[in-house]
Amino acid sequence: MAPYTNIPLSPAELSYLYTSLSQTPPIRPDGRAPTQFRPLVAETDILPSANGSARICFADGTEAIVGVKAEVEQSRVSGAATGQVESEGVLGLGTGGVGDVDMDEEDGDEEATRAGKGEEGWVEVAIEIPGMRDDDALPVFLSAMLTEALLADGELKDRLWINRRFHWRLYIDILLLSQPLSYPLPLLSLTTHLALLSTRIPALISEKDEDPLFNDDWEASRFLYPQSKTASGGHRKPPVTLLMLSVSENVIADPSREELAVADAVVAISVAPTTGLNAESAYKTVALRTVDPPSRLTGAGVPTALNTTAGGTSLSAAEALALREKDQGQTVWRPPRGGVKRAMIAKMIKMVTEKGGVGQEVLEGLAGVET
């Protein structure tokens, strides 16, 4: 009997599923194409007291809600004698420093003014999963992966800078409403993406290094990610993280729980839109993580020749090992061993980032529910 992995599949079922996914083209349990994403229902602005919020429900019933709250925080300024400013925040969570700014100069472009002034400590991500503590391995690991992707290009943290003395602190609270039927990273990432796109912060009416004073009219508030197009013709958007898995030589997008049970390798790819319209790829990779698939924890099947209850004979340990190696997993399930080849990772990244690929399909679908 296989050890508990939350996968109620026998070795025979695992072997059949692996063989089906190894074919050309692969045969998926739910009939999807290799790069087809699961259907989902999404909506934004569902929490009236939050600066931004979103909800996404996948076809398998898993559902998540994300709320974004922004608060003004005073930055600690140190190193004045050396002409350097280090913004740590009143909670002391910031790292790194930013250079002093000559307030006599013209502001110029808003994004150029804020470039490089943000701090990673200004963004906090908290994940709550039913039946798990906040410090359990899964919520902590998911939070780290989402935070890494959001801060990878520096776009988000720079948008939180107000002036030398003040900044926004962003709280991203993620609630998984159902038990995770599959690895929940894509669901949480897509919901966070929509919540950040709907996040609005009050319009600043004070100038330069003054104490922040905001417009009371919420209709005058601005989006954290502007809805207008950039000079290159595209929209700036937060990244999304998608799961890709390999089975034999095939690459499959958005795997289900059953497909994860037989994966040779699983890779989480975080992508964001490129700035140029004529770029070879529609999206750029901002973060990359390998995920240990549950298939490594499943028990191996027993060949008939070794199954004494089915008429098999007893063999020595060396003979039994040789028989298992010779079988090559074609008729008996064997958990995958080893890592993933570089060529396979490159293939996964290309399927996500290329024009018309998985990344473009997902984000164009989400664009229909943007505020």
Secondary structure, 3 states (H helix, E strand, C coil): CCCCCCCCCCHHHHHHHHHHHHCCCCCCCCCCCCCCCCCEEEEECCCCCCCEEEEEEECCCCEEEEEEEEEEEECCCCCHHHCEECCCCCCCCCCCCEECCCCCCCCCCHHHHHCCCCCHHHEEEEEECCCCCCCCHHHHHHHHHHHHHHHCCCHHHHHCECCCCEEEEEEEEEEECCCCCCCCHHHHHHHHHHHHHCCEECCECCCCCCCCCECCCHHHCEECCCCCCCCCCCCCCCCEEEEEEEECCEEEECCCHHHHCCCCEEEEEEEEECCCCCCCECEEEEEEEEECCHHHHCCCCCCHHHCHHHCCCCCCHHHHHHHHHHHCCCCCCCCCCCCCCHHHHHHHHHHHHECCCHHHHHHHHHHHHCC
